[in-house]
Amino acid sequence: MQVRGLERILGYVSATSLFAMMALTFADVIGRKYFGNSIVGSFEVTELLMLVLIFTALPLTSLRGEHVVFDLLDRSLSERARHWQKQIANLLTAGMLLGAAWLVFERATRTAEFGDNTAQLRIELAPFHFMVALMLVVAAAMHVYLIATTRPESASAELESA
């Protein structure tokens, strides 16, 4: 699958998750205000949708370079130094994301073994934990993709546009 296709899919999943949280919260508030009852389990569903939103948007944030960046020294560095700085940062970030994915995968395995679920609606948590581990791997892959596709001249073009 091409990166642009994956980007589109992750964008749709993120947007759908955000819309579902908004609709659920709206319905829950209306239910409490006008009917005296909230939607059972709405807090649990909102938490799980937030998990989906955050971790499907993470690879998109990585690909687009929209993380918080400290660029105080960038103007004083040469184009080549900025290029290598970006490459090393992407490599370190990919490594940390893979390490986090491994830890989350281990946690997901334990969650599946114990059959953990939410308190009210009894929704199994393991699939969500496995999804988080997968999205961390995808985000790491985005950083590896950036390492492979970033050229020194693109570093100066990005700096000038900022």
DSSP file with accessible surface (Angstrom, degrees, kcal/mol):
  #  RESIDUE AA STRUCTURE BP1 BP2  ACC     N-H-->O    O-->H-N    N-H-->O    O-->H-N    TCO  KAPPA ALPHA  PHI   PSI    X-CA   Y-CA   Z-CA
    1    1 A M              0   0  173      0, 0.0     2,-0.1     0, 0.0     0, 0.0   0.000 360.0 360.0 360.0 137.3    0.0    0.0    0.0
    2    2 A Q     >  -     0   0  154      1,-0.1     4,-2.2     4,-0.0     5,-0.2  -0.358 360.0-117.2 -72.2 156.3    1.3    3.4   -0.9
    3    3 A V  H  > S+     0   0   33      1,-0.2     4,-2.9     2,-0.2     5,-0.2   0.904 114.9  54.0 -62.0 -39.7    1.9    6.0    1.9
    4    4 A R  H  > S+     0   0  137      1,-0.2     4,-2.2     2,-0.2    -1,-0.2   0.886 108.0  49.9 -65.0 -37.6   -0.7    8.3    0.5
    5    5 A G  H  > S+     0   0   20      2,-0.2     4,-2.3     1,-0.2    -1,-0.2   0.926 112.5  46.5 -65.5 -43.5   -3.4    5.6    0.6
    6    6 A L  H  X S+     0   0   47     -4,-2.2     4,-2.8     1,-0.2     5,-0.3   0.908 110.4  54.1 -63.4 -40.5   -2.4    4.7    4.2
    7    7 A E  H  X S+     0   0   25     -4,-2.9     4,-2.2     1,-0.2    -2,-0.2   0.914 109.2  48.3 -59.8 -42.2   -2.5    8.4    5.0
    8    8 A R  H  X S+     0   0  145     -4,-2.2     4,-2.4     2,-0.2    -2,-0.2   0.930 112.0  48.4 -65.6 -44.9   -6.0    8.7    3.6
    9    9 A I  H  X S+     0   0   81     -4,-2.3     4,-2.5     1,-0.2     5,-0.2   0.942 113.0  47.1 -61.8 -48.1   -7.3    5.6    5.6
   10   10 A L  H  X S+     0   0    8     -4,-2.8     4,-2.6     1,-0.2    -1,-0.2   0.878 111.0  53.2 -63.1 -36.4   -5.8    6.8    8.9
   11   11 A G  H  X S+     0   0   24     -4,-2.2     4,-2.7    -5,-0.3    -1,-0.2   0.919 109.9  47.4 -63.5 -43.1   -7.3   10.3    8.2
   12   12 A Y  H  X S+     0   0  151     -4,-2.4     4,-2.7     2,-0.2     5,-0.2   0.915 112.7  48.6 -65.2 -42.5  -10.7    8.8    7.7
   13   13 A V  H  X S+     0   0   59     -4,-2.5     4,-2.4     2,-0.2    -2,-0.2   0.931 113.6  47.3 -63.8 -43.9  -10.5    6.6   10.8
   14   14 A S  H  X S+     0   0   11     -4,-2.6     4,-2.4    -5,-0.2    -2,-0.2   0.934 114.2  46.6 -62.0 -46.7   -9.3    9.6   12.9
   15   15 A A  H  X S+     0   0   57     -4,-2.7     4,-2.7     2,-0.2    -2,-0.2   0.904 112.4  50.1 -64.3 -40.8  -12.0   11.9   11.6
   16   16 A T  H  X S+     0   0   94     -4,-2.7     4,-2.7    -5,-0.2    -1,-0.2   0.914 110.5  50.3 -64.9 -40.3  -14.7    9.2   12.1
   17   17 A S  H  X S+     0   0    6     -4,-2.4     4,-2.3    -5,-0.2    -2,-0.2   0.929 111.6  47.7 -63.0 -44.7  -13.5    8.7   15.7
   18   18 A L  H  X S+     0   0   99     -4,-2.4     4,-2.3     2,-0.2    -2,-0.2   0.928 112.9  48.2 -62.9 -43.9  -13.6   12.4   16.4
   19   19 A F  H  X S+     0   0  130     -4,-2.7     4,-3.0     1,-0.2     5,-0.2   0.917 110.4  51.8 -63.9 -41.6  -17.1   12.7   14.9
   20   20 A A  H  X S+     0   0   36     -4,-2.7     4,-2.7     1,-0.2     5,-0.2   0.903 109.8  49.4 -63.0 -40.1  -18.3    9.7   16.9
   21   21 A M  H  X S+     0   0   14     -4,-2.3     4,-2.6     2,-0.2     5,-0.2   0.923 112.5  48.4 -63.2 -42.2  -17.0   11.2   20.1
   22   22 A M  H  X S+     0   0  110     -4,-2.3     4,-2.6     2,-0.2    -2,-0.2   0.945 113.8  45.2 -63.4 -47.0  -18.7   14.5   19.3
   23   23 A A  H  X S+     0   0   41     -4,-3.0     4,-2.7     1,-0.2     5,-0.2   0.912 114.1  49.2 -64.7 -42.1  -22.0   12.9   18.5
   24   24 A L  H  X S+     0   0   32     -4,-2.7     4,-2.6    -5,-0.2    -1,-0.2   0.924 112.4  47.3 -63.9 -44.4  -21.9   10.7   21.5
   25   25 A T  H  X S+     0   0   67     -4,-2.6     4,-2.6    -5,-0.2     5,-0.2   0.923 112.6  50.1 -63.9 -42.0  -21.1   13.6   23.8
   26   26 A F  H  X S+     0   0  139     -4,-2.6     4,-2.5    -5,-0.2     5,-0.2   0.950 113.4  45.0 -60.2 -49.4  -23.9   15.7   22.3
   27   27 A A  H  X S+     0   0   43     -4,-2.7     4,-2.7     1,-0.2    -1,-0.2   0.892 112.4  52.3 -63.6 -38.4  -26.4   12.9   22.7
   28   28 A D  H  X S+     0   0   15     -4,-2.6     4,-2.4    -5,-0.2    -1,-0.2   0.925 110.9  46.6 -65.1 -43.2  -25.3   12.2   26.2
   29   29 A V  H  X S+     0   0   66     -4,-2.6     4,-2.8     2,-0.2     5,-0.3   0.931 113.6  48.5 -65.6 -43.4  -25.7   15.9   27.2
   30   30 A I  H  X>S+     0   0   54     -4,-2.5     4,-2.8    -5,-0.2     5,-0.6   0.930 111.3  51.3 -62.1 -43.8  -29.1   16.1   25.6
   31   31 A G  H  X5S+     0   0   11     -4,-2.7     6,-1.8    -5,-0.2     4,-1.4   0.911 113.8  43.4 -60.7 -42.0  -30.1   12.9   27.4
   32   32 A R  H  X5S+     0   0  130     -4,-2.4     4,-0.6     4,-0.3    -2,-0.2   0.916 118.7  43.1 -69.7 -42.5  -29.0   14.2   30.8
   33   33 A K  H  <5S+     0   0  150     -4,-2.8    -2,-0.2    -5,-0.2    -3,-0.2   0.919 129.1  21.4 -73.4 -43.8  -30.5   17.7   30.3
   34   34 A Y  H  <5S+     0   0  151     -4,-2.8    -3,-0.2    -5,-0.3    -2,-0.2   0.693 134.7  29.9-102.2 -22.2  -33.9   16.8   28.8
   35   35 A F  H  <<S-     0   0  153     -4,-1.4    -3,-0.2    -5,-0.6    -2,-0.1   0.431  94.6-124.1-119.3  -3.0  -34.5   13.2   29.8
   36   36 A G  S  < S+     0   0   57     -4,-0.6     2,-0.4    -5,-0.4    -4,-0.3   0.581  80.0  93.6  73.5   8.8  -32.7   12.9   33.1
   37   37 A N        -     0   0  121     -6,-1.8    -2,-0.2    -7,-0.1     2,-0.2  -0.999  60.3-148.5-135.4 136.3  -30.6   10.0   31.9
   38   38 A S        -     0   0   60     -2,-0.4     2,-0.4    -7,-0.1   -10,-0.1  -0.513  41.3 -86.0 -91.8 169.8  -27.2    9.8   30.3
   39   39 A I    >   -     0   0   66     -2,-0.2     3,-1.9   -15,-0.2     4,-0.3  -0.631  49.3-113.1 -77.3 125.6  -26.1    7.1   27.8
   40   40 A V  T 3  S+     0   0  103     -2,-0.4    -1,-0.1     1,-0.3    -3,-0.0  -0.390  97.3   5.4 -62.0 127.0  -24.9    4.0   29.6
   41   41 A G  T 3> S+     0   0    2     -2,-0.1     4,-2.4     3,-0.1    -1,-0.3   0.554  84.6 133.7  79.6   9.0  -21.2    3.5   29.1
   42   42 A S  H <> S+     0   0   13     -3,-1.9     4,-2.6     1,-0.2     5,-0.2   0.877  71.6  53.5 -62.3 -35.1  -20.7    6.8   27.1
   43   43 A F  H  > S+     0   0  140     -4,-0.3     4,-2.3     2,-0.2    -1,-0.2   0.926 109.9  47.7 -64.8 -42.4  -17.6    7.6   29.2
   44   44 A E  H  > S+     0   0   17      2,-0.2     4,-2.2     1,-0.2    -2,-0.2   0.928 112.9  47.6 -63.3 -45.0  -16.1    4.2   28.3
   45   45 A V  H  X S+     0   0   43     -4,-2.4     4,-2.8     1,-0.2     5,-0.2   0.914 110.9  52.0 -64.6 -40.3  -16.9    4.5   24.6
   46   46 A T  H  X S+     0   0   34     -4,-2.6     4,-2.4    -5,-0.2    -1,-0.2   0.916 108.5  51.3 -62.4 -42.2  -15.4    8.1   24.6
   47   47 A E  H  X S+     0   0  105     -4,-2.3     4,-2.0     1,-0.2    -1,-0.2   0.926 112.3  45.9 -59.8 -43.9  -12.2    6.9   26.2
   48   48 A L  H  X S+     0   0   18     -4,-2.2     4,-2.2     2,-0.2    -2,-0.2   0.895 112.2  50.4 -69.2 -38.6  -11.8    4.1   23.6
   49   49 A L  H  X S+     0   0   36     -4,-2.8     4,-2.8     2,-0.2    -1,-0.2   0.881 108.6  53.2 -65.7 -35.4  -12.6    6.5   20.7
   50   50 A M  H  X S+     0   0   82     -4,-2.4     4,-2.8    -5,-0.2     5,-0.2   0.909 107.2  51.9 -64.6 -39.8  -10.0    8.9   22.1
   51   51 A L  H  X S+     0   0   45     -4,-2.0     4,-2.3     2,-0.2     5,-0.2   0.936 111.4  46.7 -60.6 -45.8   -7.5    6.1   22.1
   52   52 A V  H  X S+     0   0   25     -4,-2.2     4,-2.0     1,-0.2     5,-0.3   0.937 113.2  49.6 -61.9 -46.1   -8.3    5.4   18.4
   53   53 A L  H  X S+     0   0   34     -4,-2.8     4,-1.7     1,-0.2    -2,-0.2   0.949 112.8  45.3 -59.8 -50.6   -8.1    9.0   17.5
   54   54 A I  H  X S+     0   0   87     -4,-2.8     4,-1.2     1,-0.2    -1,-0.2   0.935 117.7  41.8 -62.3 -45.4   -4.8    9.7   19.2
   55   55 A F  H  < S+     0   0   46     -4,-2.3    -1,-0.2    -5,-0.2    -2,-0.2   0.679 113.8  49.8 -87.2 -13.6   -3.0    6.6   17.9
   56   56 A T  H  X S+     0   0    7     -4,-2.0     4,-0.5    -5,-0.2    -1,-0.2   0.742 113.1  49.0 -86.3 -23.4   -4.4    6.7   14.3
   57   57 A A  H  X S+     0   0   28     -4,-1.7     4,-2.6    -5,-0.3     5,-0.2   0.732  94.2  77.2 -81.9 -21.8   -3.4   10.4   14.1
   58   58 A L  H  X S+     0   0   37     -4,-1.2     4,-2.5     1,-0.2     5,-0.2   0.925  93.9  47.1 -57.6 -47.9    0.2    9.7   15.4
   59   59 A P  H  > S+     0   0    0      0, 0.0     4,-2.7     0, 0.0    -1,-0.2   0.894 112.6  51.5 -62.4 -33.6    1.5    8.3   12.1
   60   60 A L  H  X S+     0   0   12     -4,-0.5     4,-2.3     2,-0.2    -2,-0.2   0.917 109.4  49.4 -66.7 -41.6    0.0   11.2   10.3
   61   61 A T  H  X>S+     0   0   36     -4,-2.6     5,-2.3     1,-0.2     4,-0.6   0.909 112.8  48.3 -62.4 -41.3    1.6   13.6   12.6
   62   62 A S  H ><5S+     0   0    1     -4,-2.5     3,-1.0    -5,-0.2    -2,-0.2   0.943 111.4  48.6 -64.2 -47.9    4.9   11.8   12.1
   63   63 A L  H 3<5S+     0   0   16     -4,-2.7    -2,-0.2     1,-0.3    -1,-0.2   0.894 115.6  43.5 -61.8 -39.4    4.7   11.8    8.3
   64   64 A R  H 3<5S-     0   0  126     -4,-2.3    -1,-0.3    -5,-0.2    -2,-0.2   0.476 107.4-123.5 -87.0  -3.5    3.8   15.5    8.1
   65   65 A G  T <<5 +     0   0   50     -3,-1.0    -3,-0.2    -4,-0.6    -4,-0.1   0.875  63.0 143.2  65.0  38.0    6.4   16.6   10.7
   66   66 A E      < +     0   0  118     -5,-2.3    -4,-0.1    -6,-0.2    -1,-0.1   0.211  27.0 117.9 -99.0  15.8    3.8   18.2   12.9
   67   67 A H  S    S-     0   0   70     -6,-0.4     2,-0.2     1,-0.1     0, 0.0  -0.343  83.4 -81.7 -71.1 163.3    5.4   17.2   16.2
   68   68 A V        -     0   0  153     -2,-0.1     2,-0.4     2,-0.0    -1,-0.1  -0.502  56.5-163.1 -65.6 130.7    6.5   20.0   18.6
   69   69 A V        -     0   0   95     -2,-0.2     2,-0.8    -3,-0.1    -1,-0.0  -0.966  22.1-149.4-126.4 136.0   10.0   21.0   17.4
   70   70 A F        +     0   0  162     -2,-0.4     3,-0.2     1,-0.1    -2,-0.0  -0.900  29.1 162.6-100.1 106.6   12.7   23.0   19.1
   71   71 A D    >   +     0   0   83     -2,-0.8     3,-0.8     1,-0.1     4,-0.5   0.016  26.8 123.4-119.7  31.0   14.4   24.8   16.2
   72   72 A L  T 3  S+     0   0  129      1,-0.2     3,-0.3     2,-0.1     4,-0.2   0.868  82.3  40.9 -60.5 -37.3   16.4   27.5   17.9
   73   73 A L  T >> S+     0   0  100     -3,-0.2     3,-1.3     1,-0.2     4,-0.7   0.577  88.2  94.1 -89.1  -9.4   19.7   26.4   16.4
   74   74 A D  G X4 S+     0   0   26     -3,-0.8     3,-1.0     1,-0.3    -1,-0.2   0.859  81.6  53.6 -57.6 -38.2   18.5   25.6   12.9
   75   75 A R  G 34 S+     0   0  177     -4,-0.5    -1,-0.3    -3,-0.3    -2,-0.1   0.776 109.2  49.6 -69.5 -23.5   19.3   29.0   11.4
   76   76 A S  G <4 S+     0   0   93     -3,-1.3     2,-0.3    -4,-0.2    -1,-0.2   0.528  97.9  85.0 -92.3  -5.8   22.9   28.8   12.6
   77   77 A L  S << S-     0   0   53     -3,-1.0     2,-0.0    -4,-0.7     0, 0.0  -0.678  82.2-112.4 -94.5 151.8   23.4   25.3   11.2
   78   78 A S     >  -     0   0   72     -2,-0.3     4,-2.6     1,-0.1     5,-0.2  -0.287  32.3-105.5 -72.3 165.0   24.5   24.5    7.7
   79   79 A E  H  > S+     0   0   77      1,-0.2     4,-2.3     2,-0.2     5,-0.1   0.910 122.7  49.8 -58.4 -42.7   22.1   22.8    5.3
   80   80 A R  H  > S+     0   0  181      2,-0.2     4,-2.4     1,-0.2    -1,-0.2   0.914 110.2  49.6 -64.7 -42.1   24.0   19.6    5.6
   81   81 A A  H  > S+     0   0   38      1,-0.2     4,-2.6     2,-0.2    -2,-0.2   0.908 111.0  50.0 -64.8 -40.8   24.0   19.7    9.4
   82   82 A R  H  X S+     0   0   33     -4,-2.6     4,-2.5     2,-0.2    -1,-0.2   0.900 109.5  52.4 -62.9 -40.0   20.3   20.3    9.4
   83   83 A H  H  X S+     0   0   14     -4,-2.3     4,-2.4    -5,-0.2    -2,-0.2   0.951 113.1  42.5 -60.9 -48.8   19.8   17.4    7.1
   84   84 A W  H  X S+     0   0  132     -4,-2.4     4,-2.7     2,-0.2     5,-0.2   0.865 111.4  55.5 -69.0 -34.5   21.8   15.1    9.4
   85   85 A Q  H  X S+     0   0   82     -4,-2.6     4,-2.5    -5,-0.2    -1,-0.2   0.940 110.7  45.6 -60.1 -44.8   20.1   16.5   12.5
   86   86 A K  H  X S+     0   0   60     -4,-2.5     4,-2.5     2,-0.2    -2,-0.2   0.909 112.6  50.8 -66.0 -40.5   16.7   15.6   11.0
   87   87 A Q  H  X S+     0   0   21     -4,-2.4     4,-2.3     2,-0.2    -2,-0.2   0.927 112.5  45.6 -63.6 -44.8   17.9   12.1    9.9
   88   88 A I  H  X S+     0   0   94     -4,-2.7     4,-2.9     2,-0.2     5,-0.2   0.912 112.0  51.9 -65.9 -41.1   19.2   11.3   13.4
   89   89 A A  H  X S+     0   0   46     -4,-2.5     4,-2.6    -5,-0.2    -2,-0.2   0.921 111.1  47.6 -61.6 -42.9   16.1   12.7   15.0
   90   90 A N  H  X S+     0   0   16     -4,-2.5     4,-2.5     2,-0.2    -1,-0.2   0.904 112.3  49.9 -64.3 -39.6   13.9   10.5   12.8
   91   91 A L  H  X S+     0   0  109     -4,-2.3     4,-2.3     2,-0.2    -2,-0.2   0.940 113.2  45.1 -64.5 -46.6   16.1    7.5   13.5
   92   92 A L  H  X S+     0   0  107     -4,-2.9     4,-2.5     1,-0.2    -2,-0.2   0.910 113.8  50.1 -64.1 -41.2   15.9    8.0   17.3
   93   93 A T  H  X S+     0   0   42     -4,-2.6     4,-2.7    -5,-0.2     5,-0.2   0.917 109.5  50.8 -64.3 -43.3   12.2    8.6   17.1
   94   94 A A  H  X S+     0   0    3     -4,-2.5     4,-2.4     1,-0.2    -1,-0.2   0.926 111.0  49.6 -59.9 -43.2   11.6    5.5   15.1
   95   95 A G  H  X S+     0   0   43     -4,-2.3     4,-2.3     1,-0.2    -2,-0.2   0.921 111.8  47.2 -62.4 -44.0   13.6    3.5   17.6
   96   96 A M  H  X S+     0   0  131     -4,-2.5     4,-2.6     2,-0.2    -1,-0.2   0.903 111.7  50.8 -65.9 -39.2   11.7    4.9   20.6
   97   97 A L  H  X S+     0   0   25     -4,-2.7     4,-2.5     2,-0.2    -1,-0.2   0.904 110.2  49.7 -65.5 -39.1    8.3    4.3   18.9
   98   98 A L  H  X S+     0   0   87     -4,-2.4     4,-2.2     2,-0.2    -2,-0.2   0.901 110.6  50.5 -65.9 -39.5    9.3    0.6   18.2
   99   99 A G  H  X S+     0   0   31     -4,-2.3     4,-2.1     2,-0.2    -2,-0.2   0.926 111.8  47.3 -62.1 -43.4   10.4    0.2   21.8
  100  100 A A  H  X S+     0   0   37     -4,-2.6     4,-2.8     1,-0.2     5,-0.2   0.898 109.7  54.2 -64.0 -39.9    7.0    1.6   22.9
  101  101 A A  H  X S+     0   0    4     -4,-2.5     4,-2.8     1,-0.2    -1,-0.2   0.911 107.2  50.8 -60.9 -41.5    5.2   -0.7   20.5
  102  102 A W  H  X S+     0   0  158     -4,-2.2     4,-2.3     2,-0.2    -1,-0.2   0.933 111.7  47.0 -62.5 -45.7    7.0   -3.7   21.9
  103  103 A L  H  X S+     0   0  103     -4,-2.1     4,-2.1     1,-0.2    -2,-0.2   0.917 114.3  46.9 -62.4 -43.0    6.0   -2.7   25.5
  104  104 A V  H  X S+     0   0   39     -4,-2.8     4,-3.0     2,-0.2    -1,-0.2   0.891 109.6  54.2 -67.8 -37.7    2.4   -2.0   24.4
  105  105 A F  H  X S+     0   0  105     -4,-2.8     4,-2.4    -5,-0.2    -1,-0.2   0.918 108.2  49.5 -61.8 -42.4    2.2   -5.3   22.5
  106  106 A E  H  X S+     0   0   74     -4,-2.3     4,-2.1     2,-0.2    -1,-0.2   0.916 112.4  48.2 -60.8 -42.0    3.3   -7.2   25.7
  107  107 A R  H  X S+     0   0  118     -4,-2.1     4,-2.7     1,-0.2    -2,-0.2   0.911 109.9  52.1 -64.4 -41.5    0.6   -5.4   27.6
  108  108 A A  H  X S+     0   0    0     -4,-3.0     4,-2.5     1,-0.2    -2,-0.2   0.897 107.5  52.8 -62.6 -38.6   -1.9   -6.2   25.0
  109  109 A T  H  X S+     0   0   46     -4,-2.4     4,-2.5     2,-0.2    -1,-0.2   0.930 111.1  45.8 -63.1 -44.9   -1.0   -9.9   25.2
  110  110 A R  H  X S+     0   0  108     -4,-2.1     4,-2.5     2,-0.2    -2,-0.2   0.907 111.3  53.2 -63.7 -40.1   -1.5   -9.9   28.9
  111  111 A T  H  X>S+     0   0    1     -4,-2.7     5,-1.8     1,-0.2     4,-1.0   0.911 110.8  47.0 -61.2 -41.3   -4.8   -8.0   28.5
  112  112 A A  H  <5S+     0   0   49     -4,-2.5     3,-0.2     2,-0.2    -1,-0.2   0.909 111.4  51.1 -67.1 -41.7   -6.0  -10.7   26.1
  113  113 A E  H  <5S+     0   0  138     -4,-2.5    -2,-0.2     1,-0.2    -1,-0.2   0.900 115.5  41.3 -62.3 -40.9   -4.8  -13.5   28.4
  114  114 A F  H  <5S-     0   0  146     -4,-2.5    -1,-0.2    -5,-0.2    -2,-0.2   0.609 105.7-128.5 -83.5 -12.5   -6.7  -12.0   31.4
  115  115 A G  T  <5 -     0   0   40     -4,-1.0    -3,-0.2    -3,-0.2    -4,-0.1   0.834  36.4-172.2  69.5  33.4   -9.7  -11.1   29.3
  116  116 A D      < +     0   0   58     -5,-1.8     9,-2.1    -6,-0.2    10,-0.6  -0.289  10.7 164.8 -61.2 141.2   -9.7   -7.5   30.6
  117  117 A N  B     -A  124   0A  51      7,-0.3     7,-0.2     8,-0.1     5,-0.0  -0.918  40.8 -75.3-148.4 173.5  -12.7   -5.4   29.6
  118  118 A T     >  -     0   0   14      5,-1.9     4,-0.6    -2,-0.3     7,-0.0  -0.337  41.6-121.1 -72.8 159.5  -14.5   -2.2   30.4
  119  119 A A  T  4 S+     0   0   81      2,-0.1    -1,-0.1     3,-0.1    -2,-0.0   0.910  99.5  25.7 -72.0 -44.9  -16.6   -2.0   33.6
  120  120 A Q  T  4 S+     0   0  118      1,-0.1    -1,-0.1   -79,-0.0   -80,-0.0   0.939 132.6  27.6 -88.4 -52.2  -20.0   -1.1   32.3
  121  121 A L  T  4 S-     0   0   71    -80,-0.1    -2,-0.1     2,-0.1    -1,-0.1   0.528  92.5-132.2 -92.6  -7.6  -20.3   -2.3   28.7
  122  122 A R     <  +     0   0  157     -4,-0.6     2,-0.4     1,-0.2    -3,-0.1   0.836  40.4 171.6  60.4  37.0  -17.8   -5.2   29.0
  123  123 A I        -     0   0   52      1,-0.1    -5,-1.9     2,-0.0    -1,-0.2  -0.640  38.2-113.2 -78.1 129.4  -15.9   -4.1   25.8
  124  124 A E  B     -A  117   0A 124     -2,-0.4     4,-0.3    -7,-0.2    -7,-0.3  -0.418  23.2-160.6 -64.8 135.2  -12.7   -6.2   25.4
  125  125 A L  S >> S+     0   0   40     -9,-2.1     4,-2.1   -14,-0.2     3,-0.6   0.736  73.6  80.3 -90.0 -25.0   -9.6   -4.0   25.8
  126  126 A A  H 3> S+     0   0    6    -10,-0.6     4,-2.9     1,-0.2     5,-0.3   0.888  88.8  53.9 -55.3 -44.9   -7.1   -6.2   24.0
  127  127 A P  H 3> S+     0   0   75      0, 0.0     4,-2.1     0, 0.0    -1,-0.2   0.898 110.2  48.6 -59.7 -34.9   -8.1   -5.2   20.4
  128  128 A F  H <> S+     0   0   49     -3,-0.6     4,-2.1    -4,-0.3    -2,-0.2   0.904 111.4  49.0 -70.1 -39.2   -7.6   -1.6   21.3
  129  129 A H  H  X S+     0   0   40     -4,-2.1     4,-2.2     2,-0.2    -1,-0.2   0.899 111.2  49.4 -67.2 -39.7   -4.2   -2.3   22.9
  130  130 A F  H  X S+     0   0   70     -4,-2.9     4,-2.5     2,-0.2    -1,-0.2   0.890 109.0  53.5 -64.7 -37.5   -3.1   -4.3   19.8
  131  131 A M  H  X S+     0   0   39     -4,-2.1     4,-2.7    -5,-0.3    -2,-0.2   0.916 107.6  50.9 -62.0 -41.6   -4.3   -1.4   17.6
  132  132 A V  H  X S+     0   0    8     -4,-2.1     4,-2.2     2,-0.2    -2,-0.2   0.941 110.2  49.0 -61.6 -45.8   -2.1    1.0   19.7
  133  133 A A  H  X S+     0   0    5     -4,-2.2     4,-1.9     1,-0.2    -2,-0.2   0.930 112.4  48.6 -59.5 -43.9    0.9   -1.3   19.2
  134  134 A L  H  X S+     0   0  100     -4,-2.5     4,-2.6     1,-0.2    -2,-0.2   0.922 110.3  50.4 -63.1 -43.5    0.3   -1.5   15.5
  135  135 A M  H  X S+     0   0   17     -4,-2.7     4,-2.6     1,-0.2    -1,-0.2   0.849 107.3  54.5 -67.5 -31.0   -0.1    2.3   15.1
  136  136 A L  H  X S+     0   0   11     -4,-2.2     4,-2.2     2,-0.2    -1,-0.2   0.907 109.5  47.9 -66.0 -39.3    3.2    2.8   17.0
  137  137 A V  H  X S+     0   0   65     -4,-1.9     4,-2.6     2,-0.2    -2,-0.2   0.923 111.7  49.8 -65.6 -42.0    4.9    0.5   14.5
  138  138 A V  H  X S+     0   0   23     -4,-2.6     4,-2.0     2,-0.2    -2,-0.2   0.917 110.1  50.5 -63.3 -41.7    3.2    2.4   11.6
  139  139 A A  H  X S+     0   0    0     -4,-2.6     4,-1.7     2,-0.2    -1,-0.2   0.915 110.2  49.9 -62.8 -40.8    4.4    5.8   13.1
  140  140 A A  H  X S+     0   0    2     -4,-2.2     4,-2.1     1,-0.2    -2,-0.2   0.918 108.4  53.3 -61.8 -41.7    7.9    4.3   13.4
  141  141 A A  H  X S+     0   0   56     -4,-2.6     4,-2.8     1,-0.2    -1,-0.2   0.862 104.0  56.5 -62.4 -34.4    7.7    3.2    9.8
  142  142 A M  H  X S+     0   0    6     -4,-2.0     4,-2.3     2,-0.2    -1,-0.2   0.899 106.8  49.1 -63.6 -39.5    6.7    6.8    8.8
  143  143 A H  H  X S+     0   0    6     -4,-1.7     4,-2.0     2,-0.2    -2,-0.2   0.896 111.2  49.0 -68.4 -36.9    9.9    8.1   10.4
  144  144 A V  H  X S+     0   0   78     -4,-2.1     4,-2.4     2,-0.2    -2,-0.2   0.913 110.0  52.8 -65.5 -40.6   12.0    5.4    8.5
  145  145 A Y  H  X S+     0   0   86     -4,-2.8     4,-1.9     1,-0.2    -2,-0.2   0.916 108.1  50.8 -58.9 -43.1   10.1    6.5    5.3
  146  146 A L  H  X S+     0   0   28     -4,-2.3     4,-1.9     1,-0.2    -1,-0.2   0.886 108.2  52.2 -64.1 -38.2   11.2   10.1    6.0
  147  147 A I  H  < S+     0   0   43     -4,-2.0    -1,-0.2     1,-0.2    -2,-0.2   0.931 112.8  45.5 -60.6 -44.3   14.8    9.0    6.5
  148  148 A A  H  < S+     0   0   61     -4,-2.4    -2,-0.2     1,-0.2    -1,-0.2   0.783 121.6  35.8 -71.5 -27.5   14.7    7.3    3.1
  149  149 A T  H  < S+     0   0   60     -4,-1.9     2,-0.4    -5,-0.2    -1,-0.2   0.570  89.3 101.5-107.8  -9.3   13.0   10.1    1.2
  150  150 A T     <  -     0   0   12     -4,-1.9     3,-0.0    -5,-0.2   -63,-0.0  -0.647  51.0-167.4 -82.8 128.4   14.4   13.3    2.8
  151  151 A R    >>  -     0   0  126     -2,-0.4     3,-1.2     1,-0.1     4,-1.0  -0.830  32.7-112.3-110.5 153.7   17.1   14.9    0.7
  152  152 A P  H >> S+     0   0   47      0, 0.0     4,-1.0     0, 0.0     3,-0.7   0.865 115.0  56.5 -55.2 -37.1   19.4   17.7    1.9
  153  153 A E  H 3> S+     0   0  117      1,-0.2     4,-1.6     2,-0.2     3,-0.1   0.831 100.0  58.9 -68.0 -28.2   17.9   20.3   -0.4
  154  154 A S  H <> S+     0   0   38     -3,-1.2     4,-2.1     1,-0.2    -1,-0.2   0.800  97.1  62.5 -71.6 -24.8   14.4   19.7    1.0
  155  155 A A  H <X S+     0   0    6     -4,-1.0     4,-1.7    -3,-0.7    -1,-0.2   0.927 105.9  43.9 -65.9 -40.8   15.7   20.7    4.5
  156  156 A S  H  X S+     0   0   21     -4,-1.0     4,-2.2     2,-0.2    -1,-0.2   0.878 111.2  54.3 -73.6 -34.7   16.5   24.2    3.4
  157  157 A A  H  X S+     0   0   55     -4,-1.6     4,-1.7     1,-0.2    -2,-0.2   0.912 109.2  48.5 -64.2 -39.0   13.2   24.6    1.5
  158  158 A E  H  X S+     0   0   95     -4,-2.1     4,-0.8     1,-0.2    -1,-0.2   0.894 110.8  50.8 -67.1 -37.5   11.3   23.6    4.6
  159  159 A L  H >< S+     0   0   26     -4,-1.7     3,-0.5     1,-0.2    -2,-0.2   0.906 109.7  49.9 -67.6 -41.1   13.3   26.1    6.7
  160  160 A E  H 3< S+     0   0  158     -4,-2.2    -1,-0.2     1,-0.2    -2,-0.2   0.851 108.8  52.4 -66.5 -33.3   12.7   29.0    4.3
  161  161 A S  H 3<        0   0  101     -4,-1.7    -1,-0.2    -5,-0.2    -2,-0.2   0.683 360.0 360.0 -76.4 -16.9    8.9   28.3    4.2
  162  162 A A    <<        0   0   94     -4,-0.8    -3,-0.1    -3,-0.5    -4,-0.0  -0.124 360.0 360.0 -78.7 360.0    8.7   28.4    8.0
